[in-house]
Amino acid sequence: AALAIAVEQIPPLIDEQRAAYAAKKAQAAQERAEQRAATRVAKEKIVAEAEEVAAKDNWKLSGDRLKELLDQWKALPRIEKAADEELWKRFSAARNSFDRRRRTHFAKLASANDSIAQAKEAIVAEAEKLSTSRDWVNTAKRYAALMQEWKNAGRGSKKSDDALWARFRAAQEQFFTAKKADLEKRDSSNAANLVAKEALLLQFEALLPIADFADAKKKFRDLLQKWERVGNVPRDKRDALDLRLGAVEQEIRALEEEEKRIVTGKQIGRAHV
């Protein structure tokens, strides 16, 4: 009797197990569908961001972000083949487009940098050639012009610009250091020449008033030769010195003209006699 009862209970038990299995299977299918849907949303988000990032020109940040998005893509499971391939196609197209634009940009930049480097190399070569010049005024003006040419050439690569600029500055400093030393030497020499010319002026002025014209004229010429052998004096003292010398010279010439008139008058008088 007990066995009969147990046999009678088997069909309902099997039906319950089948129902439970079917429920679990349906639940698993639902979870997989939800997971695929979530994965698809995640991949669509990745692709949309990749397309946005790939259109930007911030090469370093955009490149790094695209690598991060690729890692995120790889970490996600596959979805339906057609959808997965379509999304991957868009993602790859965005990355490839970005890579092409980046290569083109840096190729142009490299070409521009080469042109700038060549222009600056020519500027530096001339600057180095001028570094030993002793034509202070004209060379200083040329260095100023070269500096403007450097600015007009634009910015090249930092490494190239820094190296060329160091050479340019070295050449420029060599020239201006020599120029400063020469001017200091000239200032010292001009100060000594001023003392010498002031001493000569006292001798010139001692000729006045003139008692013996012939003797005064000879002394004036001798002093003038010494004056001309003395070098330059400070610029701000030249006019005063020339004015004092001119006063003596004017007196000498006035007497010389008077002497010529006297001689000429005597000759005319003899002719009439």
The 8 nearest C-alpha neighbors of each residue, nearest first, counted from 0:
[[1, 3, 2, 4, 5, 6, 7, 8],
 [2, 0, 4, 3, 5, 6, 7, 8],
 [3, 1, 5, 0, 4, 6, 7, 8],
 [2, 4, 0, 6, 1, 5, 7, 8],
 [3, 5, 7, 1, 2, 6, 0, 8],
 [6, 4, 2, 8, 7, 3, 1, 9],
 [7, 5, 3, 8, 9, 4, 2, 10],
 [6, 8, 4, 5, 9, 3, 10, 11],
 [9, 7, 5, 6, 10, 11, 4, 12],
 [10, 8, 12, 6, 11, 7, 13, 5],
 [11, 9, 13, 12, 8, 14, 7, 6],
 [10, 12, 14, 13, 9, 8, 15, 7],
 [13, 11, 15, 9, 14, 10, 16, 8],
 [14, 12, 16, 10, 15, 11, 17, 9],
 [13, 15, 17, 11, 12, 16, 18, 10],
 [16, 14, 18, 12, 13, 17, 19, 11],
 [17, 15, 19, 13, 18, 14, 20, 12],
 [16, 18, 14, 20, 15, 19, 21, 13],
 [17, 19, 15, 21, 16, 20, 14, 22],
 [18, 20, 16, 22, 17, 21, 15, 23],
 [21, 19, 17, 23, 22, 18, 24, 16],
 [20, 22, 24, 18, 19, 23, 17, 25],
 [21, 23, 19, 25, 20, 24, 26, 18],
 [24, 22, 26, 20, 25, 21, 27, 19],
 [25, 23, 21, 27, 26, 22, 20, 28],
 [24, 26, 22, 28, 23, 27, 21, 29],
 [25, 27, 23, 29, 24, 28, 22, 30],
 [28, 26, 30, 24, 29, 25, 23, 31],
 [29, 27, 25, 31, 26, 30, 32, 24],
 [28, 30, 26, 32, 27, 31, 33, 25],
 [29, 31, 33, 27, 32, 28, 34, 26],
 [32, 30, 34, 28, 33, 29, 35, 27],
 [33, 31, 29, 35, 30, 34, 28, 36],
 [32, 34, 36, 30, 31, 35, 37, 29],
 [33, 35, 31, 37, 36, 32, 38, 30],
 [36, 34, 38, 32, 37, 33, 78, 39],
 [35, 37, 33, 39, 34, 38, 32, 40],
 [36, 38, 34, 40, 39, 35, 33, 41],
 [39, 37, 35, 41, 40, 36, 34, 42],
 [38, 40, 42, 36, 41, 37, 35, 43],
 [39, 41, 37, 43, 38, 42, 44, 36],
 [42, 40, 38, 44, 39, 43, 37, 45],
 [41, 43, 45, 39, 44, 40, 38, 46],
 [44, 42, 46, 40, 45, 41, 39, 47],
 [43, 45, 41, 47, 42, 46, 40, 48],
 [46, 44, 42, 48, 43, 47, 49, 41],
 [45, 47, 49, 43, 90, 48, 44, 42],
 [48, 46, 44, 50, 49, 45, 43, 51],
 [47, 49, 51, 45, 50, 46, 52, 44],
 [48, 50, 46, 52, 51, 47, 53, 45],
 [51, 49, 93, 53, 47, 48, 52, 46],
 [52, 50, 48, 49, 54, 53, 47, 55],
 [51, 53, 49, 54, 55, 50, 61, 48],
 [52, 54, 97, 50, 55, 51, 93, 49],
 [53, 55, 52, 51, 50, 56, 97, 93],
 [56, 54, 53, 52, 57, 61, 51, 58],
 [57, 55, 58, 54, 61, 101, 53, 100],
 [56, 58, 61, 55, 60, 59, 62, 52],
 [57, 59, 61, 56, 62, 60, 101, 55],
 [58, 60, 62, 61, 57, 63, 64, 56],
 [61, 59, 63, 62, 57, 58, 64, 65],
 [60, 62, 64, 58, 63, 59, 57, 52],
 [63, 61, 59, 65, 64, 60, 58, 66],
 [62, 64, 60, 66, 61, 65, 59, 67],
 [65, 63, 67, 61, 66, 62, 60, 68],
 [64, 66, 68, 62, 67, 63, 61, 69],
 [67, 65, 69, 63, 64, 68, 70, 62],
 [66, 68, 64, 70, 69, 65, 71, 63],
 [67, 69, 71, 65, 70, 66, 72, 64],
 [70, 68, 72, 66, 71, 67, 65, 73],
 [69, 71, 67, 73, 68, 72, 74, 66],
 [70, 72, 68, 74, 69, 73, 67, 75],
 [73, 71, 69, 70, 74, 75, 68, 42],
 [72, 74, 70, 75, 71, 69, 76, 68],
 [75, 73, 71, 72, 70, 76, 69, 77],
 [74, 76, 72, 73, 77, 71, 38, 42],
 [77, 75, 78, 74, 38, 73, 35, 72],
 [76, 78, 83, 75, 79, 80, 38, 35],
 [77, 79, 83, 35, 80, 76, 39, 82],
 [78, 80, 82, 81, 83, 77, 35, 84],
 [81, 79, 83, 82, 84, 78, 77, 85],
 [80, 82, 84, 83, 79, 85, 78, 86],
 [81, 83, 85, 79, 84, 80, 86, 78],
 [84, 82, 80, 86, 81, 85, 78, 79],
 [83, 85, 87, 81, 86, 82, 88, 80],
 [84, 86, 88, 82, 87, 83, 81, 89],
 [85, 87, 89, 83, 88, 84, 82, 90],
 [88, 86, 90, 84, 89, 85, 91, 83],
 [87, 89, 85, 91, 86, 90, 84, 92],
 [90, 88, 92, 86, 87, 91, 93, 85],
 [89, 91, 87, 46, 93, 92, 88, 86],
 [92, 90, 94, 88, 93, 89, 87, 95],
 [91, 93, 89, 95, 90, 94, 96, 88],
 [94, 92, 50, 96, 90, 91, 95, 53],
 [93, 95, 91, 97, 96, 92, 98, 90],
 [96, 94, 98, 92, 97, 93, 91, 99],
 [97, 95, 93, 99, 94, 98, 92, 100],
 [96, 98, 53, 94, 100, 95, 99, 101],
 [99, 97, 95, 101, 96, 100, 102, 94],
 [100, 98, 102, 96, 101, 97, 103, 95],
 [99, 101, 103, 97, 98, 102, 104, 96],
 [100, 102, 98, 104, 103, 99, 97, 105],
 [103, 101, 99, 105, 104, 100, 106, 98],
 [102, 104, 106, 100, 101, 105, 99, 107],
 [105, 103, 101, 107, 102, 106, 100, 108],
 [104, 106, 108, 102, 107, 103, 109, 101],
 [105, 107, 103, 109, 108, 104, 102, 110],
 [108, 106, 110, 104, 105, 109, 111, 103],
 [107, 109, 105, 111, 106, 110, 112, 104],
 [110, 108, 112, 106, 107, 111, 105, 113],
 [111, 109, 107, 113, 108, 112, 106, 114],
 [110, 112, 108, 114, 113, 109, 107, 115],
 [113, 111, 155, 109, 115, 110, 114, 116],
 [112, 114, 116, 110, 111, 115, 109, 117],
 [115, 113, 111, 117, 112, 116, 118, 110],
 [114, 116, 112, 118, 117, 113, 155, 152],
 [115, 117, 113, 119, 114, 118, 120, 112],
 [118, 116, 120, 114, 115, 119, 113, 121],
 [119, 117, 115, 121, 120, 116, 114, 122],
 [118, 120, 122, 116, 121, 117, 123, 115],
 [119, 121, 117, 123, 122, 118, 116, 124],
 [122, 120, 124, 119, 118, 123, 125, 117],
 [123, 121, 119, 125, 120, 124, 126, 145],
 [122, 124, 126, 120, 167, 125, 121, 119],
 [125, 123, 121, 127, 126, 122, 120, 128],
 [124, 126, 128, 122, 123, 127, 129, 121],
 [127, 125, 123, 129, 128, 124, 170, 122],
 [128, 126, 170, 130, 124, 129, 125, 123],
 [127, 129, 125, 126, 130, 124, 131, 132],
 [130, 128, 126, 132, 127, 131, 125, 138],
 [129, 131, 174, 127, 170, 128, 132, 173],
 [132, 130, 129, 174, 133, 128, 173, 127],
 [133, 131, 129, 134, 130, 138, 174, 135],
 [134, 132, 135, 131, 178, 138, 174, 177],
 [133, 135, 132, 138, 136, 137, 139, 178],
 [134, 136, 133, 138, 137, 139, 178, 132],
 [135, 137, 139, 138, 134, 140, 133, 141],
 [138, 136, 140, 139, 135, 134, 141, 142],
 [137, 139, 141, 140, 135, 136, 134, 142],
 [140, 138, 142, 136, 141, 137, 135, 143],
 [141, 139, 137, 143, 138, 142, 144, 136],
 [140, 142, 138, 144, 143, 139, 145, 137],
 [141, 143, 145, 139, 144, 140, 146, 138],
 [142, 144, 146, 140, 141, 145, 139, 147],
 [143, 145, 141, 147, 142, 146, 148, 140],
 [146, 144, 148, 142, 147, 143, 141, 149],
 [145, 147, 149, 143, 144, 148, 142, 150],
 [146, 148, 150, 144, 149, 145, 151, 143],
 [149, 147, 145, 151, 146, 150, 152, 144],
 [148, 150, 146, 152, 147, 151, 145, 119],
 [151, 149, 147, 152, 148, 153, 146, 154],
 [150, 152, 148, 153, 149, 147, 146, 154],
 [153, 151, 149, 150, 115, 148, 118, 154],
 [154, 152, 151, 150, 155, 115, 149, 148],
 [155, 153, 156, 152, 115, 160, 112, 157],
 [156, 154, 112, 115, 160, 157, 116, 153],
 [155, 157, 159, 158, 160, 112, 154, 116],
 [158, 156, 160, 159, 161, 155, 154, 162],
 [157, 159, 161, 160, 156, 162, 155, 163],
 [160, 158, 162, 156, 161, 157, 163, 116],
 [161, 159, 157, 163, 162, 158, 164, 155],
 [160, 162, 164, 158, 159, 163, 157, 165],
 [161, 163, 165, 159, 164, 160, 158, 166],
 [164, 162, 166, 160, 165, 161, 159, 167],
 [163, 165, 167, 161, 166, 162, 160, 168],
 [164, 166, 168, 162, 163, 167, 169, 161],
 [167, 165, 169, 163, 164, 168, 170, 162],
 [166, 168, 164, 123, 170, 169, 165, 171],
 [167, 169, 171, 165, 170, 166, 172, 164],
 [168, 170, 166, 172, 167, 171, 165, 173],
 [171, 169, 127, 130, 173, 167, 168, 172],
 [172, 170, 168, 174, 173, 169, 167, 175],
 [171, 173, 175, 169, 174, 170, 176, 168],
 [174, 172, 170, 176, 171, 175, 130, 169],
 [175, 173, 130, 177, 171, 172, 176, 178],
 [174, 176, 178, 172, 177, 173, 179, 171],
 [175, 177, 179, 173, 178, 174, 172, 180],
 [178, 176, 180, 174, 175, 179, 181, 173],
 [179, 177, 175, 181, 176, 180, 174, 182],
 [178, 180, 182, 176, 181, 177, 175, 183],
 [181, 179, 183, 177, 178, 182, 184, 176],
 [182, 180, 184, 178, 183, 179, 185, 177],
 [181, 183, 185, 179, 184, 180, 186, 178],
 [184, 182, 186, 180, 185, 181, 179, 187],
 [185, 183, 181, 187, 182, 186, 188, 180],
 [186, 184, 182, 188, 187, 183, 189, 181],
 [185, 187, 189, 183, 184, 188, 182, 190],
 [186, 188, 184, 190, 185, 189, 183, 191],
 [187, 189, 185, 191, 190, 186, 192, 184],
 [190, 188, 232, 192, 186, 191, 187, 231],
 [189, 191, 193, 187, 188, 192, 186, 232],
 [190, 192, 188, 194, 193, 189, 195, 187],
 [193, 191, 189, 195, 194, 190, 232, 230],
 [192, 194, 190, 232, 196, 191, 195, 189],
 [193, 195, 197, 191, 192, 196, 198, 190],
 [196, 194, 192, 198, 193, 197, 199, 191],
 [197, 195, 199, 193, 198, 194, 200, 192],
 [196, 198, 200, 194, 199, 195, 193, 201],
 [199, 197, 195, 196, 201, 200, 194, 202],
 [200, 198, 196, 202, 201, 197, 203, 195],
 [201, 199, 203, 197, 202, 198, 204, 196],
 [200, 202, 204, 198, 199, 203, 205, 197],
 [203, 201, 205, 199, 200, 204, 198, 206],
 [204, 202, 200, 205, 201, 206, 199, 219],
 [203, 205, 201, 206, 202, 207, 200, 247],
 [204, 206, 202, 207, 203, 201, 208, 200],
 [207, 205, 204, 203, 209, 215, 208, 202],
 [208, 206, 209, 205, 204, 247, 203, 210],
 [207, 209, 206, 210, 205, 204, 250, 211],
 [208, 210, 207, 211, 206, 212, 215, 251],
 [211, 209, 212, 208, 215, 207, 206, 214],
 [210, 212, 214, 213, 209, 215, 216, 208],
 [213, 211, 215, 214, 216, 209, 210, 254],
 [214, 212, 216, 215, 211, 217, 218, 210],
 [215, 213, 217, 216, 211, 212, 218, 219],
 [216, 214, 212, 218, 217, 213, 219, 211],
 [215, 217, 219, 213, 214, 218, 212, 220],
 [216, 218, 214, 220, 219, 215, 221, 213],
 [219, 217, 221, 215, 220, 216, 222, 214],
 [218, 220, 216, 222, 217, 221, 215, 223],
 [221, 219, 223, 217, 222, 218, 216, 224],
 [222, 220, 218, 224, 223, 219, 217, 225],
 [221, 223, 225, 219, 220, 224, 218, 226],
 [222, 224, 226, 220, 225, 221, 219, 227],
 [225, 223, 227, 221, 226, 222, 220, 228],
 [224, 226, 222, 228, 223, 227, 229, 221],
 [227, 225, 223, 224, 229, 228, 222, 196],
 [226, 228, 224, 229, 225, 223, 230, 222],
 [227, 229, 225, 226, 230, 224, 223, 231],
 [228, 230, 227, 226, 192, 225, 231, 196],
 [231, 229, 192, 228, 232, 189, 227, 188],
 [232, 230, 189, 192, 233, 229, 193, 188],
 [231, 233, 189, 193, 192, 234, 190, 237],
 [234, 232, 236, 235, 189, 237, 190, 231],
 [235, 233, 236, 237, 232, 238, 231, 189],
 [234, 236, 233, 237, 238, 239, 232, 240],
 [237, 235, 234, 233, 239, 238, 240, 232],
 [238, 236, 240, 234, 239, 235, 241, 232],
 [237, 239, 241, 240, 236, 242, 235, 234],
 [240, 238, 242, 241, 237, 236, 243, 235],
 [241, 239, 237, 243, 242, 238, 244, 236],
 [240, 242, 244, 238, 243, 239, 245, 237],
 [241, 243, 245, 239, 240, 244, 238, 246],
 [242, 244, 240, 246, 245, 241, 239, 247],
 [245, 243, 241, 247, 246, 242, 248, 240],
 [246, 244, 248, 242, 243, 247, 241, 249],
 [245, 247, 249, 243, 244, 248, 242, 250],
 [248, 246, 250, 244, 249, 245, 204, 251],
 [249, 247, 245, 251, 250, 246, 252, 244],
 [248, 250, 252, 246, 247, 251, 245, 253],
 [249, 251, 253, 247, 248, 252, 254, 246],
 [252, 250, 248, 254, 249, 253, 255, 247],
 [253, 251, 255, 249, 254, 250, 256, 248],
 [252, 254, 250, 256, 255, 251, 249, 257],
 [253, 255, 257, 251, 252, 256, 258, 250],
 [256, 254, 252, 258, 253, 257, 251, 259],
 [255, 257, 259, 253, 258, 254, 252, 260],
 [258, 256, 254, 260, 255, 259, 253, 261],
 [257, 259, 255, 261, 256, 260, 254, 262],
 [260, 258, 256, 262, 257, 261, 263, 255],
 [261, 259, 263, 257, 258, 262, 264, 256],
 [260, 262, 264, 258, 259, 263, 265, 257],
 [263, 261, 259, 265, 264, 260, 258, 266],
 [262, 264, 260, 266, 261, 265, 259, 267],
 [265, 263, 261, 267, 262, 266, 260, 268],
 [266, 264, 268, 262, 267, 263, 269, 261],
 [267, 265, 263, 269, 268, 264, 270, 262],
 [266, 268, 270, 264, 265, 269, 263, 271],
 [267, 269, 265, 271, 270, 266, 264, 272],
 [270, 268, 272, 266, 271, 267, 265, 264],
 [269, 271, 267, 268, 272, 266, 265, 264],
 [272, 270, 268, 269, 267, 266, 265, 264],
 [271, 269, 270, 268, 267, 266, 265, 264]]
